[in-house]
Amino acid sequence: MAPPTRDEPTTPISSADAVSNMRVTLSSWPAPSRLIYCQAVLVFILAIHQGAIREGREGAAIEKR
């Protein structure tokens, strides 16, 4: 069972602080998304490579496969 959560009061911040916090959040966001896209590109390249290998085997005898 999860521990109970605490209700903490929120404190208002100025517009300048909000913009500053937004810049920090936006600058840290692209790094993890690049890792996800990098993995997707690698899987795509491997799929194309595997397809090319299978296509090259079409005329070969079963013993050569």
N, C-alpha and C positions, 0 to 999 in steps of 0.2 A: 504494500500500500504506500502511496506517495505521501511524503511529509506534508503537513498543512502549509499553505502559503501565507505569507504575511502581507497585509495591506499597508503599503507605504504611501504616504501623501505625495502628490505630485507638486512640483514647484514650477511656477511659470518662468519662462526664460525670455530674454529679449529677442527681437528679430535678428539682430546681428549674431547672437549666439546660435540661433536656429540655423542660419545660413552657414555658419562655421561648422556646426555639427553635420549638416547635410553634405558639405564638401568632403569631410573626413569619411563619411559613409559611402559616398559615390566613388571616392578614390580607392577605397578598399574592395569595392564590389567586383571589378573586372578580373582580378587575379583568379579567384575560384572558377569563374565562368570560362576563362581561357583553358583551364585544366580539363573541364568537361568537354569543350569543343575539341581540344587536342586528342582526347581519347576517341571521340566520334570520328575524327579524321583518320586516325590510325586504323580503326576497325574498317572504315570504308576502303582504305588503301589495301588492307589485307584481303578484303572480299574481292576486289578487282584482281589482285595478284593470284588468289586461289582460282578464280574463274579462268584466268589466262592459262594456268597450269592444267586445269581440267580440259580446256579446249585443245591444248596441244597433245593430249593423250587420245583423242578420238580415233585416229587411224591406226593406233598401235595395237598389237596383239595383246591378249589378256596376260601373257607371261611378262610382257614389258611394262605393264601398268603397275 
